């Protein structure tokens, strides 16, 4: 349940990130950078992954990174 609430909050942050106000965008950008850095520190990629996510790549990713795939795709 907590994961669902957290993902909903991140989806709202994606929408907030799309506003044209520069300062708000910078704040959101800092958060996304911190999240991406943390996920990478937790489990760095040994090889470059393809731009698409297929079943083989998905199986190799840690559960926490799998949780964020839909949101990070939108952020990208």
FITIDREN-242367 format. One line per field, with one value per atom (N, C-alpha, C): x, y, z; residue number from 1; residue in three letters; atom name. Coordinates in pm, 1 decimal. Example, Ala and Ser with C-alpha at 12.3 -4.5 7.8 and 13.67 -1.06 7.14 Angstrom:
2
xx = (1319.0  1230.0  1320.0  1285.0  1367.0  1290.0);
yy = (-569.0  -450.0  -330.0  -225.0  -106.0  3.0);
zz = (780.0  780.0  780.0  708.0  714.0  787.0);
num = (1  1  1  2  2  2);
residuo = (ALA  ALA  ALA  SER  SER  SER);
atomo = (N  CA  C  N  CA  C);
This chain:
76
xx = (82.6  0.0  86.6  192.7  281.6  347.4  382.5  443.7  348.2  220.8  120.8  109.1  105.1  95.0  220.0  335.6  461.1  465.9  421.9  419.8  322.8  208.7  113.5  176.0  246.5  312.3  417.3  491.6  592.4  530.0  414.9  344.5  298.8  254.4  219.4  342.5  456.3  578.9  621.6  595.8  623.0  540.5  414.0  327.1  373.5  414.9  466.3  593.2  674.7  800.8  778.0  658.6  629.0  586.2  575.2  534.5  645.5  609.0  706.5  781.8  751.9  822.6  961.0  1064.2  1202.1  1243.4  1209.8  1253.0  1188.1  1061.9  993.3  1056.5  1086.7  1151.6  1287.3  1364.4  1495.7  1484.0  1384.2  1363.2  1328.5  1238.8  1202.1  1322.8  1400.8  1519.4  1618.5  1635.4  1723.4  1674.1  1541.9  1487.5  1511.3  1480.8  1497.6  1643.8  1734.1  1875.9  1915.5  1865.2  1896.0  1841.3  1719.1  1658.8  1736.4  1768.5  1842.5  1981.1  2046.6  2178.6  2170.6  2068.7  2050.8  2024.5  1939.0  1909.9  2035.2  2114.9  2237.6  2339.0  2349.9  2442.2  2400.6  2269.7  2219.7  2256.0  2247.6  2279.8  2324.1  2454.1  2503.6  2485.7  2468.6  2454.3  2592.3  2609.3  2737.5  2753.6  2644.1  2646.2  2540.6  2557.3  2456.9  2329.8  2218.6  2090.2  2032.8  1953.0  1889.2  1788.5  1747.2  1652.5  1513.5  1485.6  1357.3  1379.9  1275.5  1285.8  1216.5  1294.8  1234.9  1237.6  1187.3  1177.4  1313.8  1412.2  1544.9  1605.9  1596.1  1651.6  1573.0  1441.9  1357.1  1390.8  1418.6  1449.5  1580.8  1672.0  1801.4  1800.4  1699.8  1694.9  1648.3  1703.5  1657.0  1512.4  1441.2  1298.8  1273.0  1360.4  1338.3  1345.9  1439.2  1452.1  1332.2  1284.4  1165.9  1044.6  1034.8  922.7  918.1  1034.8  1042.3  1042.4  1045.8  1054.0  945.5  817.9  716.0  734.6  771.2  788.0  912.7  1023.6  1146.7  1138.3  1058.4  1036.5  969.7  873.9  806.1  901.1  985.7  1081.3  1178.5  1222.3  1315.0  1252.9);
yy = (-119.9  0.0  125.7  123.0  239.0  265.1  158.5  174.5  243.0  209.2  268.8  418.0  455.3  596.3  671.3  609.9  673.0  691.9  591.5  604.7  712.9  724.0  830.0  966.6  979.8  1107.3  1140.3  1040.0  1063.3  1099.4  1041.4  1078.4  1224.6  1268.7  1409.3  1497.7  1452.6  1529.5  1537.9  1433.9  1438.8  1550.6  1558.3  1663.7  1802.5  1814.8  1942.7  1980.9  1880.8  1907.0  1968.5  1952.4  2001.1  2147.6  2213.0  2353.6  2438.7  2556.5  2642.3  2733.4  2727.9  2808.5  2749.0  2826.8  2778.0  2729.5  2803.3  2765.5  2634.5  2616.2  2490.7  2375.4  2397.5  2294.0  2256.4  2355.8  2328.6  2246.0  2276.0  2199.7  2055.1  2036.9  1901.1  1828.5  1898.8  1839.6  1791.9  1869.2  1827.3  1696.2  1686.0  1562.2  1444.7  1460.7  1349.4  1307.1  1403.3  1372.4  1293.0  1334.2  1263.8  1120.6  1104.4  971.0  881.1  933.0  853.3  816.9  909.8  882.2  773.9  782.5  682.6  543.8  537.4  408.9  351.4  437.1  389.7  342.6  415.6  372.9  238.7  218.1  91.5  -26.9  -8.4  -117.0  -59.2  -30.8  25.6  -71.4  -16.6  -98.1  -143.6  -272.2  -325.5  -310.0  -322.7  -307.1  -205.1  -146.9  -50.0  -124.3  -79.2  -142.8  -81.9  -157.6  -102.4  5.5  84.8  191.7  138.5  17.8  -42.3  -144.2  -171.3  -268.0  -395.8  -500.2  -628.4  -720.6  -839.1  -930.4  -968.2  -983.6  -1021.9  -913.2  -789.7  -679.6  -662.5  -672.2  -655.9  -758.3  -880.0  -983.3  -957.2  -885.4  -859.2  -738.0  -654.8  -534.1  -564.5  -491.9  -510.6  -462.0  -515.4  -482.0  -332.1  -262.8  -119.0  -44.0  -80.6  -13.2  -47.5  -170.8  -210.2  -125.7  -93.4  -14.2  122.3  180.0  315.6  323.6  213.2  215.1  301.5  287.3  367.7  517.9  555.6  697.4  752.5  682.0  732.0  739.4  654.8  662.6  795.0  837.0  965.2  1082.8  1068.9  1175.8  1193.2  1083.2  1088.3  1162.4);
zz = (0.0  0.0  0.0  80.2  87.7  -47.1  -119.5  -251.0  -348.0  -339.7  -429.3  -401.9  -275.5  -238.4  -283.1  -263.5  -304.2  -456.0  -531.2  -677.4  -722.8  -656.2  -690.2  -665.1  -553.8  -522.6  -628.8  -673.0  -775.1  -909.7  -940.2  -1064.0  -1057.9  -939.6  -923.9  -940.0  -887.8  -902.1  -1048.7  -1125.2  -1269.6  -1332.3  -1295.9  -1350.6  -1306.9  -1180.3  -1130.3  -1205.4  -1239.2  -1309.8  -1447.2  -1501.6  -1635.8  -1640.7  -1525.5  -1526.7  -1586.9  -1630.7  -1698.2  -1602.6  -1474.2  -1374.6  -1351.3  -1379.8  -1376.1  -1237.3  -1133.9  -999.1  -953.8  -985.8  -950.7  -1026.5  -1154.0  -1233.6  -1173.5  -1129.9  -1070.4  -943.3  -861.5  -737.4  -770.9  -865.9  -907.9  -966.4  -1045.4  -1106.7  -1000.8  -894.3  -784.7  -723.3  -704.6  -647.0  -740.3  -869.0  -963.1  -970.9  -966.0  -968.7  -844.0  -727.1  -602.8  -606.2  -654.4  -661.9  -758.0  -875.0  -973.3  -920.2  -853.6  -796.1  -689.8  -605.2  -499.9  -558.4  -659.4  -722.5  -788.5  -848.2  -912.5  -808.4  -697.4  -590.3  -531.3  -518.2  -463.4  -552.5  -681.8  -774.5  -907.8  -920.0  -1045.6  -1162.1  -1279.4  -1399.8  -1444.0  -1461.0  -1505.1  -1655.7  -1726.6  -1872.4  -1910.5  -2024.8  -2067.5  -2108.6  -2055.5  -2084.8  -2212.3  -2285.8  -2405.7  -2367.8  -2464.8  -2438.2  -2404.5  -2442.6  -2409.7  -2297.5  -2223.3  -2114.3  -2158.6  -2174.0  -2210.5  -2088.5  -2102.7  -1989.0  -1933.1  -2017.3  -1968.5  -1882.0  -1925.0  -1846.6  -1717.7  -1725.3  -1608.6  -1501.0  -1539.4  -1441.4  -1368.8  -1431.3  -1371.1  -1278.3  -1285.5  -1205.0  -1063.9  -964.7  -826.9  -811.6  -713.4  -695.8  -680.2  -608.6  -587.7  -720.1  -805.1  -933.4  -1022.4  -1014.2  -1091.2  -1053.1  -925.1  -875.7  -942.4  -968.7  -1022.0  -1174.7  -1244.8  -1391.4  -1456.3  -1420.5  -1489.4  -1466.9  -1345.2  -1314.3  -1382.9  -1373.3  -1431.6  -1584.0  -1642.2  -1786.0  -1822.7  -1740.8  -1764.2  -1739.0  -1639.8  -1608.8  -1724.7  -1779.5  -1891.9  -2007.2);
num = (1  1  1  2  2  2  3  3  3  4  4  4  5  5  5  6  6  6  7  7  7  8  8  8  9  9  9  10  10  10  11  11  11  12  12  12  13  13  13  14  14  14  15  15  15  16  16  16  17  17  17  18  18  18  19  19  19  20  20  20  21  21  21  22  22  22  23  23  23  24  24  24  25  25  25  26  26  26  27  27  27  28  28  28  29  29  29  30  30  30  31  31  31  32  32  32  33  33  33  34  34  34  35  35  35  36  36  36  37  37  37  38  38  38  39  39  39  40  40  40  41  41  41  42  42  42  43  43  43  44  44  44  45  45  45  46  46  46  47  47  47  48  48  48  49  49  49  50  50  50  51  51  51  52  52  52  53  53  53  54  54  54  55  55  55  56  56  56  57  57  57  58  58  58  59  59  59  60  60  60  61  61  61  62  62  62  63  63  63  64  64  64  65  65  65  66  66  66  67  67  67  68  68  68  69  69  69  70  70  70  71  71  71  72  72  72  73  73  73  74  74  74  75  75  75  76  76  76);
residuo = (UNK  UNK  UNK  UNK  UNK  UNK  UNK  UNK  UNK  UNK  UNK  UNK  UNK  UNK  UNK  UNK  UNK  UNK  UNK  UNK  UNK  UNK  UNK  UNK  UNK  UNK  UNK  UNK  UNK  UNK  UNK  UNK  UNK  UNK  UNK  UNK  UNK  UNK  UNK  UNK  UNK  UNK  UNK  UNK  UNK  UNK  UNK  UNK  UNK  UNK  UNK  UNK  UNK  UNK  UNK  UNK  UNK  UNK  UNK  UNK  UNK  UNK  UNK  UNK  UNK  UNK  UNK  UNK  UNK  UNK  UNK  UNK  UNK  UNK  UNK  UNK  UNK  UNK  UNK  UNK  UNK  UNK  UNK  UNK  UNK  UNK  UNK  UNK  UNK  UNK  UNK  UNK  UNK  UNK  UNK  UNK  UNK  UNK  UNK  UNK  UNK  UNK  UNK  UNK  UNK  UNK  UNK  UNK  UNK  UNK  UNK  UNK  UNK  UNK  UNK  UNK  UNK  UNK  UNK  UNK  UNK  UNK  UNK  UNK  UNK  UNK  UNK  UNK  UNK  UNK  UNK  UNK  UNK  UNK  UNK  UNK  UNK  UNK  UNK  UNK  UNK  UNK  UNK  UNK  UNK  UNK  UNK  UNK  UNK  UNK  UNK  UNK  UNK  UNK  UNK  UNK  UNK  UNK  UNK  UNK  UNK  UNK  UNK  UNK  UNK  UNK  UNK  UNK  UNK  UNK  UNK  UNK  UNK  UNK  UNK  UNK  UNK  UNK  UNK  UNK  UNK  UNK  UNK  UNK  UNK  UNK  UNK  UNK  UNK  UNK  UNK  UNK  UNK  UNK  UNK  UNK  UNK  UNK  UNK  UNK  UNK  UNK  UNK  UNK  UNK  UNK  UNK  UNK  UNK  UNK  UNK  UNK  UNK  UNK  UNK  UNK  UNK  UNK  UNK  UNK  UNK  UNK  UNK  UNK  UNK  UNK  UNK  UNK);
atomo = (N  CA  C  N  CA  C  N  CA  C  N  CA  C  N  CA  C  N  CA  C  N  CA  C  N  CA  C  N  CA  C  N  CA  C  N  CA  C  N  CA  C  N  CA  C  N  CA  C  N  CA  C  N  CA  C  N  CA  C  N  CA  C  N  CA  C  N  CA  C  N  CA  C  N  CA  C  N  CA  C  N  CA  C  N  CA  C  N  CA  C  N  CA  C  N  CA  C  N  CA  C  N  CA  C  N  CA  C  N  CA  C  N  CA  C  N  CA  C  N  CA  C  N  CA  C  N  CA  C  N  CA  C  N  CA  C  N  CA  C  N  CA  C  N  CA  C  N  CA  C  N  CA  C  N  CA  C  N  CA  C  N  CA  C  N  CA  C  N  CA  C  N  CA  C  N  CA  C  N  CA  C  N  CA  C  N  CA  C  N  CA  C  N  CA  C  N  CA  C  N  CA  C  N  CA  C  N  CA  C  N  CA  C  N  CA  C  N  CA  C  N  CA  C  N  CA  C  N  CA  C  N  CA  C  N  CA  C  N  CA  C  N  CA  C  N  CA  C  N  CA  C  N  CA  C  N  CA  C  N  CA  C  N  CA  C);
